[in-house]
């Protein structure tokens, strides 16, 4: 299941992708996640989308705005 960013997806782009280990909020297991950093086109928002590679759950972490 794909979740849109809280702000319109067309208002920004994913600027980097890494793999990280973290506990999944959905399956409650320490698993590998794909972390994608999303930045708004005007640079006002920088957030991270985490996708669990075990169960597919998607979670957003809103970063501190620059």
N, CA, C and O of each residue as an XYZ file, in Angstrom:
264
protein
N       0.840     -1.172      0.000
C       0.000      0.000      0.000
C       0.891      1.243      0.000
O       1.834      1.333      0.786
N       0.594      2.190     -0.873
C       1.373      3.418     -0.959
C       0.626      4.534     -0.252
O      -0.575      4.711     -0.451
N       1.331      5.277      0.564
C       0.738      6.414      1.249
C       1.339      7.696      0.696
O       2.547      7.792      0.483
N       0.485      8.666      0.470
C       0.987      9.960     -0.003
C       1.571     10.731      1.171
O       1.242     10.483      2.331
N       2.435     11.661      0.842
C       2.989     12.556      1.840
C       1.868     13.432      2.373
O       0.919     13.719      1.642
N       1.950     13.872      3.645
C       0.915     14.745      4.199
C       0.684     16.003      3.344
O      -0.434     16.514      3.291
N       1.718     16.493      2.687
C       1.577     17.584      1.732
C       1.515     16.904      0.368
O       2.026     15.794      0.223
N       0.921     17.515     -0.610
C       0.788     16.882     -1.921
C       2.118     16.360     -2.431
O       3.124     17.068     -2.393
N       2.123     15.098     -2.918
C       3.350     14.509     -3.450
C       3.929     15.322     -4.592
O       5.144     15.323     -4.791
N       3.093     16.008     -5.342
C       3.580     16.789     -6.478
C       4.298     18.057     -6.029
O       4.892     18.753     -6.852
N       4.252     18.364     -4.739
C       4.889     19.562     -4.223
C       6.324     19.307     -3.779
O       6.934     20.167     -3.143
N       6.873     18.133     -4.107
C       8.236     17.819     -3.694
C       8.731     16.550     -4.348
O       8.053     15.953     -5.184
N       9.935     16.148     -3.949
C      10.567     14.971     -4.518
C      11.325     14.208     -3.444
O      11.759     14.777     -2.442
N      11.477     12.893     -3.675
C      12.375     12.110     -2.839
C      13.793     12.401     -3.303
O      14.097     12.286     -4.491
N      14.672     12.781     -2.360
C      16.023     13.206     -2.724
C      17.092     12.185     -2.373
O      18.212     12.284     -2.875
N      16.782     11.197     -1.521
C      17.762     10.157     -1.219
C      17.050      8.929     -0.679
O      15.963      9.023     -0.108
N      17.682      7.771     -0.870
C      17.138      6.501     -0.387
C      18.268      5.723      0.280
O      19.347      5.577     -0.294
N      18.023      5.225      1.492
C      18.993      4.386      2.198
C      18.245      3.233      2.858
O      17.018      3.257      2.953
N      18.975      2.240      3.305
C      18.406      1.153      4.098
C      18.852      1.327      5.540
O      20.030      1.568      5.808
N      17.911      1.205      6.468
C      18.210      1.385      7.889
C      17.518      0.293      8.689
O      16.494     -0.243      8.263
N      18.075     -0.035      9.843
C      17.443     -0.965     10.772
C      16.675     -0.158     11.804
O      17.218      0.769     12.405
N      15.408     -0.510     12.012
C      14.579      0.152     13.021
C      13.405     -0.753     13.357
O      13.114     -1.695     12.620
N      12.736     -0.476     14.452
C      11.581     -1.281     14.854
C      10.366     -0.789     14.076
O      10.075      0.406     14.033
N       9.670     -1.734     13.466
C       8.480     -1.415     12.681
C       7.316     -1.113     13.616
O       7.086     -1.840     14.583
N       6.588     -0.046     13.329
C       5.416      0.304     14.136
C       4.262     -0.662     13.908
O       3.425     -0.844     14.792
N       4.209     -1.280     12.738
C       3.090     -2.167     12.400
C       3.320     -3.597     12.892
O       2.480     -4.145     13.605
N       4.450     -4.206     12.518
C       4.690     -5.606     12.902
C       5.483     -5.720     14.205
O       5.688     -6.822     14.713
N       5.924     -4.590     14.741
C       6.611     -4.520     16.037
C       7.838     -5.427     16.110
O       8.105     -6.051     17.137
N       8.581     -5.488     14.997
C       9.816     -6.267     14.952
C      10.963     -5.366     14.514
O      10.750     -4.416     13.761
N      12.185     -5.657     14.980
C      13.331     -4.911     14.452
C      13.623     -5.419     13.040
O      14.061     -6.556     12.866
N      13.382     -4.588     12.046
C      13.520     -4.996     10.648
C      14.257     -3.941      9.845
O      14.488     -2.824     10.309
N      14.620     -4.323      8.631
C      15.245     -3.376      7.717
C      14.140     -2.552      7.049
O      13.104     -3.083      6.649
N      14.383     -1.265      6.940
C      13.448     -0.337      6.310
C      14.144      0.422      5.191
O      15.347      0.677      5.252
N      13.378      0.778      4.175
C      13.859      1.707      3.149
C      13.478      3.100      3.642
O      12.302      3.386      3.867
N      14.481      3.964      3.810
C      14.257      5.336      4.261
C      14.435      6.260      3.066
O      15.504      6.312      2.457
N      13.374      6.986      2.742
C      13.427      7.923      1.622
C      13.217      9.337      2.157
O      12.199      9.620      2.790
N      14.173     10.219      1.904
C      14.061     11.601      2.346
C      13.289     12.366      1.284
O      13.638     12.337      0.104
N      12.226     13.059      1.720
C      11.366     13.846      0.840
C      11.571     15.319      1.146
O      11.547     15.731      2.306
N      11.771     16.101      0.111
C      11.973     17.541      0.286
C      10.977     18.293     -0.581
O      10.798     17.974     -1.756
N      10.325     19.300      0.012
C       9.384     20.103     -0.761
C      10.158     20.940     -1.781
O      11.334     21.248     -1.588
N       9.482     21.296     -2.856
C      10.145     22.047     -3.917
C      10.671     23.393     -3.439
O      11.666     23.887     -3.968
N      10.018     23.995     -2.444
C      10.486     25.278     -1.938
C      11.475     25.140     -0.780
O      11.933     26.142     -0.230
N      11.806     23.893     -0.407
C      12.779     23.651      0.659
C      12.235     23.858      2.055
O      13.001     23.822      3.018
N      10.932     24.075      2.198
C      10.346     24.352      3.506
C      10.114     23.091      4.333
O      10.031     23.173      5.558
N      10.007     21.922      3.689
C       9.739     20.664      4.385
C      10.778     19.623      4.005
O      11.084     19.440      2.827
N      11.323     18.939      5.013
C      12.212     17.796      4.783
C      11.751     16.698      5.733
O      11.950     16.791      6.945
N      11.137     15.662      5.180
C      10.572     14.579      5.974
C      11.114     13.245      5.468
O      11.717     13.181      4.397
N      10.899     12.186      6.236
C      11.402     10.875      5.848
C      10.267      9.857      5.842
O       9.476      9.776      6.782
N      10.207      9.087      4.763
C       9.242      8.002      4.649
C       9.990      6.694      4.902
O      10.980      6.402      4.231
N       9.512      5.904      5.877
C      10.106      4.609      6.186
C       9.153      3.514      5.716
O       7.969      3.530      6.052
N       9.671      2.561      4.937
C       8.884      1.420      4.467
C       9.513      0.146      5.001
O      10.670     -0.149      4.702
N       8.756     -0.615      5.795
C       9.236     -1.876      6.353
C       9.380     -2.893      5.232
O       8.426     -3.137      4.494
N      10.561     -3.489      5.094
C      10.789     -4.464      4.043
C      10.245     -5.847      4.406
O      10.257     -6.755      3.575
N       9.767     -6.010      5.644
C       9.167     -7.272      6.062
C       7.656     -7.274      5.812
O       7.132     -8.200      5.191
N       6.956     -6.244      6.291
C       5.496     -6.235      6.176
C       4.960     -5.195      5.202
O       3.781     -5.232      4.850
N       5.811     -4.261      4.757
C       5.373     -3.262      3.787
C       4.723     -2.027      4.380
O       4.296     -1.144      3.636
N       4.636     -1.942      5.703
C       4.022     -0.772      6.336
C       4.827      0.489      6.009
O       6.055      0.457      5.930
N       4.110      1.595      5.824
C       4.740      2.872      5.495
C       4.457      3.852      6.619
O       3.310      4.007      7.037
N       5.506      4.521      7.117
C       5.371      5.536      8.146
C       6.168      6.759      7.754
O       7.256      6.645      7.189
N       5.635      7.921      8.052
C       6.313      9.193      7.810
C       6.827      9.764      9.123
O       6.140      9.695     10.141
N       8.028     10.325      9.106
C       8.573     11.066     10.234
C       8.794     12.477      9.737
O       9.590     12.716      8.828
N       8.077     13.411     10.348
C       8.187     14.801      9.942
C       9.429     15.385     10.596
O       9.583     15.355     11.817
N      10.317     15.920      9.750
C      11.559     16.484     10.252
C      11.403     17.923     10.680
O      10.356     18.536     10.473
N      12.445     18.455     11.274
C      12.469     19.852     11.650
C      12.595     20.660     10.375
O      13.487     20.419      9.563
N      11.699     21.619     10.201
C      11.730     22.423      8.988
C      12.888     23.409      9.034
O      13.135     24.060     10.049
N      13.603     23.504      7.892
C      14.773     24.403      7.846
C      14.382     25.862      7.993
O      15.247     26.737      7.976
